[in-house]
Amino acid sequence: MLFSPNSLGECLQEWEDLEKDYQQIQETHRLYKQKLEEVSKLQDACSTSISRQKKKLKELSESLEECRQKGGSENLTTIEGIQECMKGRPNVFFEMEAFLPKKNGLYLSLVLGNVNVILLNKLSKFAYKDEYEKFKLCLTVLLLIFSFTCRFVLSYRAVDALFNFLLVWYYCTLTIRESVLISNGSKIKGWWVFQHYVATFLSGVMLTWPEGELYQMFRSQYLEYSLYINFVQFLQYYYQSGCLYRLRALGERHTMDLTVEGFQSWMWRGLTFLLPFLFGGHFFQLYNGVTLFRMMQLPECKEWQVLMCSATFLVLFMGNFFTTLGVVYQKYMNQDKAKDV
């Protein structure tokens, strides 16, 4: 409970205490600004030094390669030793740069402008990553319930539009958050980020598709697809989070690694049971694309959304299917090499 002075003497004493606190606050704030300036100078110095190191290492690597080709076998061991030491430098620099301000990429620059999105300590980075994972999980459950409601309970175009608007907002938000996480050291495979841009475009096209015979023909199939995809994504987020937590505790994964709507090499142990569900979703996308392509042949087809959705579903299928297939193939090849060794 706050102290409430009653007499003038108590008020004067309280004012003196407040004055002392005020002076202390000013001094603390002065030191805070001074430290911020020092941190800013250190950040610039680190960034400059890292850039210089990268440039010199690249030049040295080229020179060593020339020496390797020209020189004799007596220098080969020395050259290989230096090259071996140089291999680990990019990863070290990557870790360092995750804590240094950098220029935003094109997408973040368009959305946020030239705002520094780098979080300065590991705790803040992990907290932001953890909040991102919770956001995905909560929205996936919400979209699962929403798609079920649209498919089996409410059959109104306005409700469908609200559902698609939620999808557009969700995927737009994901792309922004993922860009921030990438700037802070998260390593996400290119396609798993790009597919969210594609999904945003698809949801936007579905949002603009007017009520009509063709829309009603595809509506049930699209909502069943959404229901299935959100169910699979819920499974992925739930099991991937547990797997990542275990691997991070063992020191086998980076603290900023994220769950994805796909399959990566680290999921091989314990999460291969998800592969049939993933491939089922991929072929559902192919089925949607083919269905829409056949609808284009109908004489009553006038909407441009049919062509756009068909092409987008086919892009999603090819990207998801071949990326997942590539991960599985690479894992099998690595296992065969390990057996040979």
VENHUNOR-V518157 format. One record per residue. N is the residue number from 1. RES is the residue in one letter. PHI is phi in radians with two decimals (none if undefined). OMEGA is omega in whole degrees, 0 to 359 (999 if undefined). Layout:
BEGIN
N:RES:PHI:OMEGA
N:RES:PHI:OMEGA
END
This chain:
BEGIN
1:M:none:181
2:L:-1.24:178
3:F:-1.28:181
4:S:-2.10:182
5:P:-1.16:182
6:N:-1.91:182
7:S:-1.75:179
8:L:-1.11:179
9:G:-1.06:179
10:E:-1.15:179
11:C:-1.14:179
12:L:-1.12:178
13:Q:-1.13:179
14:E:-1.14:180
15:W:-1.14:178
16:E:-1.09:178
17:D:-1.12:179
18:L:-1.15:178
19:E:-1.08:178
20:K:-1.10:178
21:D:-1.09:180
22:Y:-1.09:178
23:Q:-1.10:178
24:Q:-1.16:178
25:I:-1.09:179
26:Q:-1.07:180
27:E:-1.16:178
28:T:-1.10:180
29:H:-1.19:177
30:R:-1.09:178
31:L:-1.12:179
32:Y:-1.06:179
33:K:-1.14:178
34:Q:-1.11:179
35:K:-1.14:178
36:L:-1.08:178
37:E:-1.13:178
38:E:-1.12:178
39:V:-1.08:180
40:S:-1.07:179
41:K:-1.16:178
42:L:-1.12:178
43:Q:-1.06:179
44:D:-1.10:180
45:A:-1.12:179
46:C:-1.11:181
47:S:-1.06:180
48:T:-1.11:181
49:S:-1.13:179
50:I:-1.12:178
51:S:-1.06:180
52:R:-1.15:178
53:Q:-1.06:180
54:K:-1.05:181
55:K:-1.11:181
56:K:-1.20:178
57:L:-1.12:178
58:K:-1.12:178
59:E:-1.13:180
60:L:-1.13:179
61:S:-1.07:178
62:E:-1.15:180
63:S:-1.15:178
64:L:-1.10:179
65:E:-1.14:176
66:E:-1.14:178
67:C:-1.11:180
68:R:-1.09:181
69:Q:-1.31:183
70:K:-1.53:189
71:G:-1.30:179
72:G:-1.56:184
73:S:-1.21:182
74:E:-1.16:180
75:N:-1.67:185
76:L:-1.09:182
77:T:-1.11:179
78:T:-1.12:180
79:I:-1.10:180
80:E:-1.13:178
81:G:-1.11:178
82:I:-1.14:181
83:Q:-1.11:179
84:E:-1.15:177
85:C:-1.15:182
86:M:-1.25:183
87:K:-1.08:183
88:G:-1.44:184
89:R:-1.10:180
90:P:-0.97:179
91:N:-1.15:178
92:V:-1.14:179
93:F:-1.11:178
94:F:-1.06:178
95:E:-1.10:180
96:M:-1.13:183
97:E:-1.18:178
98:A:-1.15:179
99:F:-1.92:181
100:L:-2.00:177
101:P:-1.05:177
102:K:-2.50:179
103:K:-1.20:179
104:N:-1.13:174
105:G:-1.20:183
106:L:-1.00:185
107:Y:-1.12:179
108:L:-1.13:178
109:S:-1.13:179
110:L:-1.22:185
111:V:-1.47:187
112:L:-1.91:186
113:G:1.43:182
114:N:-1.54:180
115:V:-1.78:178
116:N:-1.27:183
117:V:-1.85:182
118:I:-1.34:176
119:L:-1.53:195
120:L:-1.56:177
121:N:-2.47:185
122:K:-1.10:181
123:L:-1.09:179
124:S:-1.15:179
125:K:-1.07:182
126:F:-1.16:178
127:A:-1.10:178
128:Y:-1.16:178
129:K:-1.10:180
130:D:-1.13:178
131:E:-1.15:176
132:Y:-1.08:180
133:E:-1.13:179
134:K:-1.15:178
135:F:-1.05:179
136:K:-1.09:182
137:L:-1.12:181
138:C:-1.13:181
139:L:-1.19:178
140:T:-1.13:177
141:V:-1.09:179
142:L:-1.08:179
143:L:-1.17:177
144:L:-1.10:179
145:I:-1.17:182
146:F:-1.11:180
147:S:-1.16:176
148:F:-1.12:180
149:T:-1.10:180
150:C:-1.14:184
151:R:-1.36:190
152:F:-2.03:185
153:V:-2.02:184
154:L:-1.93:180
155:S:-2.12:180
156:Y:-2.20:181
157:R:-1.10:180
158:A:-1.13:178
159:V:-1.19:176
160:D:-1.05:180
161:A:-1.11:178
162:L:-1.12:178
163:F:-1.09:179
164:N:-1.19:176
165:F:-1.12:177
166:L:-1.09:177
167:L:-1.12:179
168:V:-1.06:179
169:W:-1.08:182
170:Y:-1.08:183
171:Y:-1.23:175
172:C:-1.07:179
173:T:-1.11:178
174:L:-1.05:182
175:T:-1.09:179
176:I:-1.19:181
177:R:-1.11:179
178:E:-1.16:177
179:S:-1.11:177
180:V:-1.14:180
181:L:-1.15:177
182:I:-1.09:177
183:S:-1.10:181
184:N:-1.71:171
185:G:1.90:177
186:S:-1.32:178
187:K:-1.86:180
188:I:-2.05:180
189:K:-1.04:189
190:G:-0.86:185
191:W:-1.17:183
192:W:-1.15:173
193:V:-1.47:184
194:F:-1.10:181
195:Q:-1.11:177
196:H:-1.23:174
197:Y:-1.15:179
198:V:-1.13:179
199:A:-1.12:176
200:T:-1.08:179
201:F:-1.07:180
202:L:-1.06:180
203:S:-1.11:178
204:G:-1.13:178
205:V:-1.16:178
206:M:-1.07:179
207:L:-1.12:183
208:T:-1.56:181
209:W:-1.17:183
210:P:-1.27:176
211:E:-1.07:180
212:G:3.09:183
213:E:-1.11:182
214:L:-1.18:178
215:Y:-1.09:180
216:Q:-1.16:178
217:M:-1.12:185
218:F:-1.69:188
219:R:-0.98:184
220:S:-1.08:180
221:Q:-1.12:181
222:Y:-1.15:180
223:L:-1.21:175
224:E:-1.13:176
225:Y:-1.10:179
226:S:-1.07:179
227:L:-1.08:181
228:Y:-1.17:182
229:I:-1.08:180
230:N:-1.19:175
231:F:-1.14:179
232:V:-1.12:180
233:Q:-1.14:176
234:F:-1.09:177
235:L:-1.03:182
236:Q:-1.10:181
237:Y:-1.06:183
238:Y:-1.13:183
239:Y:-1.37:179
240:Q:-1.14:180
241:S:-1.05:178
242:G:-1.13:180
243:C:-1.15:179
244:L:-1.11:179
245:Y:-1.07:180
246:R:-1.14:181
247:L:-1.19:176
248:R:-1.15:178
249:A:-1.13:178
250:L:-1.49:180
251:G:1.36:183
252:E:-1.68:179
253:R:-2.32:179
254:H:-1.33:182
255:T:-1.14:183
256:M:-1.76:176
257:D:-1.18:187
258:L:-2.08:169
259:T:-1.30:181
260:V:-2.35:177
261:E:-1.53:182
262:G:-2.95:184
263:F:-2.22:177
264:Q:-2.17:188
265:S:-1.05:182
266:W:-1.20:180
267:M:-1.47:187
268:W:-1.06:180
269:R:-1.57:174
270:G:1.80:184
271:L:-2.13:180
272:T:-1.17:178
273:F:-1.12:178
274:L:-1.36:185
275:L:-0.99:178
276:P:-1.02:178
277:F:-1.12:180
278:L:-1.12:180
279:F:-1.13:175
280:G:-1.07:177
281:G:-1.14:179
282:H:-1.10:181
283:F:-1.27:172
284:F:-1.13:176
285:Q:-1.11:177
286:L:-1.11:179
287:Y:-1.07:177
288:N:-1.08:180
289:G:-1.07:180
290:V:-1.18:179
291:T:-1.03:180
292:L:-1.18:178
293:F:-1.12:177
294:R:-1.19:178
295:M:-1.13:178
296:M:-1.10:182
297:Q:-1.36:182
298:L:-1.22:181
299:P:-1.13:181
300:E:-1.46:181
301:C:-1.34:180
302:K:-2.10:186
303:E:-1.35:177
304:W:-1.25:182
305:Q:-1.10:181
306:V:-1.10:179
307:L:-1.11:183
308:M:-1.10:180
309:C:-1.17:179
310:S:-1.06:181
311:A:-1.12:182
312:T:-1.19:177
313:F:-1.09:179
314:L:-1.18:176
315:V:-1.10:178
316:L:-1.07:179
317:F:-1.06:184
318:M:-1.10:180
319:G:-1.11:181
320:N:-1.17:185
321:F:-1.14:185
322:F:-1.29:175
323:T:-1.17:178
324:T:-1.13:179
325:L:-1.08:179
326:G:-1.11:179
327:V:-1.13:180
328:V:-1.11:180
329:Y:-1.09:180
330:Q:-1.09:180
331:K:-1.16:178
332:Y:-1.10:180
333:M:-1.12:179
334:N:-1.15:178
335:Q:-1.17:178
336:D:-1.13:178
337:K:-1.12:180
338:A:-1.14:178
339:K:-1.18:180
340:D:-1.13:178
341:V:-1.20:999
END
